[in-house]
Amino acid sequence: MAKSDSNRDRIGKMFELLAPPLDQFITRVVEPELDQGVEWSQLVALKDSKKKGSAEKEYERSDPQVQLRMLTENVPHQVKPGWYPFDGQLSPTQRSFASELRDARNDWAHMKSFSDDDAYRILDTAERFLGGIGAVEPADEVRRLRLELRRVASDKDDRRALKSAAVMPESEGLAPWRDVLAPHDDVATGNFQAAEFAADLYKVSVSSDDAGGDYADPVAFFSRTYLTEGLRDLIDRAVRRLSGDDNASPVINLQTNFGGGKTHSMLALWHLAAGLPAAEFGQDLQDLLEKSGYGRLPKVSRVALVGNHISPSGSTKSDGTTVNTLWGELAWQLGGRQAFARLAADDERATSPGDVLRELFNEYGPCLILIDEWVAYARQLHDQSDLPAGGFETQFSFAQVLTESAKLANNCLLVISLPASDAAGSPHARADDVEVGGQRGREALDRLRNVIGRVESSWRPASAEEGFEIVRRRLFEPLTDPAQFKDRDVVARAFADLYRTQHQEFPPECRDAEYEQRIKAAYPIHPEIFDRLYTDWSTLVKFQRTRGVLRLMATVIHSLWEKGDRNPLIMPANIPIDDPRVQFELTRYLTDNWVPVI
């Protein structure tokens, strides 16, 4: 069992160890009393037979819930009324153990959390119960779980005592961050999945069931999305273009460094075009949409082309249509078989579709075309046209036709995501090279950038300062109460005063008046943590800035919340690198020789 397992994991493992010997015990005691061919689990099913829905329920003899019910309830017997076969087999104490384990099993099944004390008590009960029915080896395994928990809990107490003693004098009287601003439930309980921070346009556009609640549902998505200046500008331009404003940008290239929020911005546009009224969204977005003249967008045809989910070998759609090319995929998503038929010949020959695209955009408009991971798709193509998708060169002819058609159509918005330049000397060069994909990908990127650059408009990604609010919005509950703002401001002022009066001990920028505002903006995380992650760490290969910061800080915050951290801010020195979960999030981007150093 990994050291990072939670108390729920420990209790789940205990029930796995409990089930086999408990089934053997019940079978040995009960089944000699039953007719041949009757399993003991059928008795529990018979007792429930009059309950609603019992016919569909399964009663597995290996299920601890069924086993513990058998031990703690008077189940019916074919002949003997009031029959309880465990008299003489279980002492009153052991029967009380079984009742306690049954309650624990119900709590575990209902996803309740367990404190260290509760988990220790449950494991101790299970160990004693297993010993009582003669299951020596499983009892020893549960004992190891119990002793491991005792060690972990003791370490937590030691760390908590050390940290309490180490709180700097200046923090006395300042509200601990945990008393001011609580994490979202999934962060506090540790029930988040790392993949939840990975926006996936393909999953959202194809099946919201696989995309995760925060990304799939438009209202939930915007409730946890901070509207940066760049995103506000993008939404404003999108609303005006899709509403028929010919002066609005027809083609936008979301060109940022690796992990710069391109896919998240595309998801914002996808959900914006879902047809919901402005009143469904939060006040910030409502105000922005009202300013843009939005009540409800007309019905928008949406297309999402995600290059690493489209095969150059083609695919067969749900209606039987065979699609070979990127333009065939675009037409089919835009209007199904009927729209695809307009350029079916070009799709079959893998030739660029020409003016048909403009006609389709006008016919099915307003339309939103989102293209992500185009470089990943293009770099798979050959110089020869030996793939159903066509040759490498054809992609750039299509790119030119596509951008010109979007520009000429009445209310079509084309949004393309391309990696930023990975020129030598750039601090993000190595990370972007991973995204571009070597020499072939770099050539595709240069060619696409040249074509799209003739008609594209610029877009500004989130700044480092806006990253504070992006992370806070996703990981913490919102600041709403005036008392919360007051506590935050008092903490910011105390730190600012400390930095000014002890200026020789701290970096020069801490003395600036603006630094107090940065503390407020980043609260409850100290801005120095963001500075290190958004500058130093963003140069690491595969570290995607926003996603990487979210993954790491969610793990850090959960660990500190679990340990009862009482500091006024989450400081660099508070990051619990002794926690294996935090260690993993740090070292996954580093070479192996950093592990023994930590």
N, C-alpha and C positions, 0 to 999 in steps of 0.2 A: 504493500500500500504506500502510495506517494506521501511524502510529508505534508504536501499542500492540500490534502483532502480535508473537506469540511466535516463538521459534526454530522451533517446529514449523510455524507458519504460513509462515515464510520458506522452509523446506525444501519444504513443500507447493507453494508458488508456484513454486519452482525446477523441480519435476517437471512442473508445468503448462507451463512454458516449454520444458522439454526434450523433451516427448513429440512435438509435431508435426515438428520438424526431424529427430528420431531416426527416426521412421517413414519420412520421405522418404529418409533416408540408407539405411536397411535395404532399402526397396523398390527403390531405384536399384541397389543392389549385388546383391540376392538374386533378385528375381523374374525377371530375364532367364534365370536358370538353371532356372526351374521350368516345369512344364507350364502351358499356357494355362488361366486360370481358377483357379489355385491361389494362395492368398495365403500370404505368408511365415509368418504367425502359425499356420497349420495345421501347420507343421513342429514348433513347440513343443508343440502339442496332440498330435501323433503320438508325440513322445518320451514324453509322460506317459500314453499310451493304456492302458498296463498297470497304472497306479497306481489304487488304490481311490478311487472318487469322481470320477475325471477326466472321466467322461462328462457330469456335471452342470456342470463348470467351464467358464466362458467365457474365451476367449482373444482379447481385443481387441487389435488392432494398435496402438491408441492408448494402451495400458496400459504405463507405464514398466517395470513388473515383467516383462512378457512381452518387451518390447524388450531389456532388459538381459540377460535369459536368452538371447535369441537371439545376443547379442554374446559371451557368456561361456561358453556350452555348445556342445558338438558335437552339433548337431541332425541327424536323419537326412535323407538325400537319396534320391530314388527310385532313382538309379543309382549315384552315387558314394559308396563307403564312406569314412568318416573325413573327410567333406567339411567344410571351414570356409571360407566364402566371403570372409572379411574379411582374409585374408592379403594384404598389399600395400595394404590399405585403412586398416588401423589399425596403428600402431606398437606395440611391446610396452608402452610407457608409456601409450598411449591405452587399451590393453586392461586395464591395471591400474586406470586411471581408471574404466572401465566396471564392473570388479569392486567397486571401492570404492563407486560409486554404487548398485550392486545391494544391497550390504549396508545402505547408508543407507536405501534404499527399504523393505527388510524391517523395519528398526527403526522407521521412520516408520509403516508399516502396522500395526505391533504397539503403537502408541501410546506408544513410548518417548520420554522427554524428551531434549533436546539442550542441552549446555552451550554457552556462547558460543564456546569454542574449537572444539568439535566441529562446530558449525554453520558456523563460518567456514571450517574445513577442507573441509567438504562443498561449500559454495558455490564455493570456489576451484577444487576439482576439477571441478565441473560447468561452470564458466566456461572452464577450459582444455580440457575435453573438447568442448564446443560449438564452440570456436574451431578445434579440430582437425578437425571434420567440416564446417567451412565455414559454420556457422550464426552469422553475425556479429551480427545484431540480437538474437537470444535471448541470446547471450553477453554483450552489453552490458547487457541487462536483469538478468541474474544478477549482473553486476559491480556494478550499482547496489544490489542486495540485499546484497551482501557489504560494500560500503562503508558502507551504512546500519547494518549490524550492527556494524561496527568503531567507528562513531561512538557508537552506543548503549552498547557495551561499554566504551569509553573514558570516557563520562560516568559509568557505574556505578563504575568504578575511582576516578574523581575524587571522586565523592560519598562512596564508602566511605572514602577517605583523609581527606576533610574531617571526616566524622563520627567517625572513629577519633581524630582529633586533638582533636575537640570534646567527647569524653566527659568529664563533670565529674569532678574528682578524687575526690569522695566515692564514685564508683561503682567505683573500683579494688578488686579483690578480690571484687566481687559477681558472681554467676553471671549471664551474659546470659540473657535470657528464652528465647531459642531453644534453649539448652542444657538448660533445665529442663522446658519444656512445648512440645511440637511441635504445630503445627496439624494438623487432619485432612488426609488426603491430598488431597482435592479442593480445599481451601483452599491448601495448600502448593504444589500444581502449577498452580493457577489454572484447574482444570477444572470449577469450579462454574459454574452458570448462575444469573443473578440470579433467575430464576423459581423456583428451588429453594427460596427463602426465602418464597415466597408460598403459604401453606396454601390448598388448594382443596377444600372439602368435596364439591362436585359431582363433581370428577374422581375422588376417592377412592371415593365411594359408587357411581359408575356404572362406572368402569373403572380398576382399579389400574395398568394398563399405562401410562396417560397421566399418572399422578399423581406420579411420582418416587419412588424407593426409600424415602427417609426418611419420607415421608408415607403411602405406600401399605401398607407392611408394619407390622403392629402392634408386633412386637418391636423393629424398627429405629426406629420412631417413638418408643417410650418410652425407648430407650437414649440418645437425644439430647434428650429432653425433661426439663427440670428441673421437679420437682414443687414449685411454689410453694404457699404456704399456701392461696391461693384455689383452686388446682387440686386440692389434697388434699381440701379441704372439698367441692368439687364431686363428685369421685370417690366420696367417702364417702357423700354423699347419694344419688348415682345408684345405687350398689350396694344401699343399704338400700331404696330405693324399688322398684327392679326385682326385688328379692328378696321383696317383699311387705310391707315395713314401712309401714303406713298413716300413721305419724307423720312419715315423711320427706317432703320437699318434692315436690309433684306438678308444679309449674310453676316454672321458673327463668328469669329474664331476665338474659342476659349483657350487661349494659349498661355499656359502657366508651367511652372516647374513641377516636377514629380510630387504628387500629393497636394496640389494647390487648390483643390476644390472644384475641378472641372465637372466631374460626374455629379456632384451634389447640386451644382448650378443647373445642370441639365434636368435633374429630377424636379427641381423647383419649377422649371418651365413645363415639364410634362404634367405635373399636378395642377399648375395654373390653367392649363388648357383642358382640364377634365370637365369643365362646364358647371362647376359649383358657383353659387352666388357669393359675392364678397363677404356677406354677413356670416358665412360659415367659418371664416378665418379670424385670427387674432386682430386686435385693434391696430397694431403697427402695419400689418399687411392691408387691412381695410383702408387705412388712411392713405397708403401709397396707391392702392388701386383706385380709390376715389379721385385722387389727384390726377391720375392718368385717364380719368373718364370712364372707368370700368364699373358696370353694374353686374353684368354677366356677359362673358364673351359669347359670340355666336358659336354654334357647333363647330368644333375644330377637328379636322382629320389629323391624327397624330401618327408619326412614323419614327421608330427608333431602330437605327442600324448600328449594332455593336459588333465591330469587326472580328473580335476573337470568339464570337458565337455564330459566325456565318462561314460555311465551308466553301472554298473555291471549287469543290466538286459538285456543288448544287444540293438541293433538298427538295423533298416532296411535301407539300402543304396539306393541311387537314381536309381541304376540299379536293385533293388529288392533283392540284396544279404542281408541275415540276418547274422549279425556279433555279436558274443557273448563275445569274449575275447579281451584282449589287443593285443595278437599276431595276432588274426584275423583282428583287426583294422589296425595293422601295415602292414600286407600282402595286404589288400585291398587298402590302400593308396599307397602302393608301385607299385602294378600292376593290380589293379582292380579285376574283377571277376576271371580272369585267374590265377593271383598269389594267390588269396584266396583259389582257388580250391586245391592247393598243400597241404594246411594244414586244409582243411575244416573239416576233421574227428576230428582232435585235437581241433578245435574250438568248434565243437558240443559237444565233451565229456569234454571240459575244461581241457585237458591234455597238458602238455608242449610240444612244437612242435619238439624238438630235432634238428637234423642236417639239417632239411628243411630250417631253417632260413639262414644258411650259403649259401645254394644253391641259395636261392632267392636273397641274397645280391650280389652274384657273377653274377647272371643272369640279374638283374636290375641295376647293378652298372654302374658307381659310384653312391653311394647313401648316403644321409645325413639323419640320424635318430635323431630327437629331442624329448626328453621326459621331459615334465614339469609337476609339480604337481603330481608326481607318488605317493607320500605319501598320498595325498588327495584321490586318487583312492583306494589304497591298504587298507586304514583304514576302508573302507566301506564293505570289504569282511568278510565273516563269517568263523569260524573254520571248519564248515561243508560245503561241496560242494553243497549247495542248491541254489546257484545263477547261472545263465547261464555263468557268468564270471569265475566261479570256486571258490575254497576256498582260504583262506588267505595264506596257505603254498605254494600253486601252484605259487603264484607271485614270490617267491624267487627262485623256480626252473626255472621259465621263465627268471628271471633276470640273472641267471648264464648262461643259454643257450644263451641268447641274447648277453651278453658281450663277451663270447667265440667265438660266430659266427662272431661278428663284428671284433674281433681280427684276425680271420683266413681268413676272406674274403679279396679280393684283394685291393679294394679301397672303403671301407665303413667307415664312421665316425659316431660314436654314441656319442651324447652329452646328458648328463642327468643333470637335475637340482635338487639338494637336499638341504634342509635347513641345515645351519651349526649347530653344536652342541648347545644344549640349556642347557648345564650343569649348575648346581646351581653355583651362583657366577659370571656367565658371565654377562657383562653389558647389553647383548641383550637377556637374558634368557626369560623374560616375553614376549617380542615381538616374539621371535622364537617359543615359546610355542603356540602362537596364530596360527602361520603358520603350525606347526606340527599337532596340533589338539588333545591334551590330551594323555592319556596313550596308547590308541590303535595306534595313529599316531606315538608316540615315539617308540613303538615296531617295527612298520613298517620301520621307519627311520633307526633304529639300524640294522635291518636285511638287508635292501637294501644297507646300507653303507658297511657292512661287505662283501657282495657279490661283489659289484662294486669295492670296494677298492683293490681287488686282481689284477685288470687289469687297473685301471684308472690312468691317469696322472694328476698332479697337475695343478691348474690354479689360477692366482692371480687377485683378483678383483681390482676395482679402489681404489686408495689411497685417503685420505682426501684432499691432495693437488690437485690431479687430479679432484676432485669434483668441484673445482673452475671453471675449464674450461668447465666441463660438463654442469654446470648451465648456465655459460655465453653463451655458444654456443646455448643453447636452448632458452634463454630469450632475448638475445641482438643481434643486427646486428654485423657482424664481424669487427674487427679492421683491416683496410686496408691502410688508408692514413698515411704517415709519421707524419703528424701534430697531428693525434690522439695519436700515440705512444709518441710523445714529450709531449703532454698535460698530458697523463697518468703518464709519468716518472717524470714530474715536481711535480705533486700531491704526488706521492709516496715519492719523496725526501723531500718535505716539511713536510709530516707527520713523516718520519724517523728522520729528524732534530728535530722536536718538541719532539719526544719521548726521544731522546738522551739528549737534553738540559733540559728537565723537567722530568728527569728519576724518580724522587721521586714520581711523580704523576701517574705513569703508571706501569703496570706489568713488571717484569724484562726481559721477552723474547722480549719486544718491542725494547729494546736497541740493540739487535743483528743485525748484518748486513743483515742476511737472512730475517729479517722481512720486509725490504724494497722490497725484491723480492716477498714476499708473498702478499704485497699490490698490486704490479703490476699484479701478477697472478690472484688475486680475483677481480681486478678493473672491474666495479665501486662499487663493494660491499666490505665493510671493512672485512678483514679476521676474525675479532672477531665474526661476525655474523655466519660465517661458522663453527667456532670452537664450538660455543654454540649449533648449530643445529646438527652437525655431532658427537658431544660427549654427551652433556647433554640431548638433545631432542631425540637422537636415543635410549635412554634407555626407552622411554615411550612406552607403549603398543600401537600397531597399527601404530606407526610412522615409515613409510618406508623411509629410509634416503634420497635417491635421489628423489623419487617421492614426499615425504613430503616437502623437501626443495624447489622443483620446484613449487609445488602448493602454498606454503606460499609466496615465493619470487615473483612469478608472480603477486600475489594479491598486495603485498607491492609496487612493481615497478609501477604497473598500478595506484595505489592510489597516489604515489608521482609524477608520470608523470602528472596526472590529476590536481594535486594541484600546479604544477609549482615549485617543489622543486629545489633550486639553490645551494645546498651544493656540495662541490667537491667530496665527497664520500657518499654512502649510509651507514650511521653509525647505530649502535644499537639504539641510541637515536632518530634516524629519523623514526624508524618503527612506522607507524601511528596507534597505538592501539585504537585511537578514531574512526577509520573507521570500521563500522560494518562488512565489508567483511573480513578485516584483523583479527578482533576479532574472527570471526567464524573459520578462519583457525588456530588460536592459541588455542582456547578453545575446538575444536573438539577432541583434544587428552587429555584434562585435565578433572578433575572432576568438577561437577557443581559449587562447592564453589569458583572456581577461577573467575567466571563471575562477581559477585559483587565486587571482589577485583579489577579487571581491570576497 
